[in-house]
Amino acid sequence: MSGLTHQQSACLRFIERYIEENGGASPSYSEIEAALELSSKSRVFALMQGLEERGHIRRLKGQARSIEIVSSPLAGFPARLAALSDASFAQALDIVAAEVARRAEAAA
């Protein structure tokens, strides 16, 4: 992910995967802290601030679990493909093709 630090990229991938696996609910700062093995919630806050400043996420002030991935043409692909670490290239292409078709249908 261009323009992001290694920790920001890892954080964004975790959030994308979490949202996908939990029916659209975003993770808490405590869950992000544990998943990324960070030393404090202030470190999570700094990562969130950086991701928001770069336009990758949106947060609603004062609301828990309000992290939203900002739409991009490839939103959702990294998390889905990362889950296929043992899968073949053909399976990865099938997932990408299905997602492209779903988005084309939704846009129509």
C-alpha positions in Angstrom: 0.0 0.0 0.0 1.7 3.0 -1.3 2.6 5.8 1.1 2.0 3.8 4.3 4.4 2.6 6.9 4.7 -1.1 7.5 2.6 -0.8 10.7 -0.1 1.3 8.9 -0.4 -1.3 6.2 -0.7 -4.1 8.7 -3.3 -2.2 10.6 -5.3 -1.4 7.5 -5.2 -5.1 6.4 -6.3 -6.2 9.9 -9.2 -3.7 9.8 -10.3 -4.8 6.3 -10.2 -8.5 7.3 -12.0 -7.9 10.6 -14.8 -5.9 9.0 -15.2 -8.6 6.3 -15.2 -11.4 8.8 -17.6 -9.7 11.3 -20.4 -8.6 9.1 -19.3 -5.0 8.7 -18.5 -4.3 12.3 -15.2 -2.6 12.9 -12.7 -3.6 15.5 -12.2 -1.8 18.8 -8.9 -0.1 19.6 -8.2 -2.9 22.1 -8.6 -5.6 19.4 -6.3 -3.7 17.1 -3.8 -3.3 19.9 -3.8 -7.0 20.6 -3.8 -8.1 17.0 -0.8 -5.9 16.1 0.9 -6.5 19.4 1.2 -2.8 20.1 2.3 -1.4 23.5 -0.6 0.9 24.0 -3.9 2.3 22.7 -2.1 5.6 22.1 -0.1 3.8 19.4 -3.4 2.6 17.9 -4.7 6.1 17.9 -1.6 7.3 16.1 -2.0 4.6 13.4 -5.7 5.5 13.0 -4.8 9.2 12.7 -2.2 8.4 10.0 -4.6 6.2 8.0 -7.4 8.8 8.2 -5.0 11.7 7.1 -4.0 9.6 4.1 -7.6 9.0 3.2 -7.7 5.2 3.8 -10.3 5.2 6.7 -13.0 7.4 8.2 -14.0 7.5 11.9 -17.0 9.0 13.6 -15.8 11.1 16.5 -17.0 9.9 19.9 -18.4 6.6 18.6 -17.0 3.2 19.4 -16.3 0.8 16.5 -16.9 3.4 13.9 -13.9 2.8 11.6 -14.9 2.7 8.0 -12.7 1.8 5.0 -12.9 4.5 2.4 -14.0 3.0 -0.9 -11.4 2.4 -3.5 -11.5 0.2 -6.6 -9.4 -2.5 -4.8 -11.1 -2.2 -1.3 -11.6 -5.7 0.0 -9.2 -7.5 -2.3 -6.1 -7.5 0.0 -7.9 -9.1 2.9 -9.6 -11.7 0.7 -6.4 -12.6 -1.1 -4.3 -12.7 2.1 -6.6 -15.4 3.3 -5.6 -17.5 0.4 -2.0 -18.0 1.4 -2.2 -21.7 0.5 -4.5 -21.3 -2.5 -3.5 -21.5 -6.1 -3.2 -18.5 -8.5 -6.3 -19.7 -10.3 -8.3 -19.5 -7.0 -7.1 -15.9 -6.5 -8.1 -15.0 -10.0 -11.6 -16.5 -9.4 -12.0 -14.3 -6.3 -10.9 -11.2 -8.1 -13.2 -12.0 -11.1 -16.2 -12.6 -8.8 -15.6 -9.3 -6.9 -15.3 -7.3 -10.2 -18.5 -8.9 -11.5 -20.3 -8.2 -8.2 -19.2 -4.5 -8.2 -20.2 -4.1 -11.9 -23.6 -5.5 -11.2 -24.0 -3.3 -8.1 -23.0 -0.2 -10.2 -25.5 -1.0 -12.9 
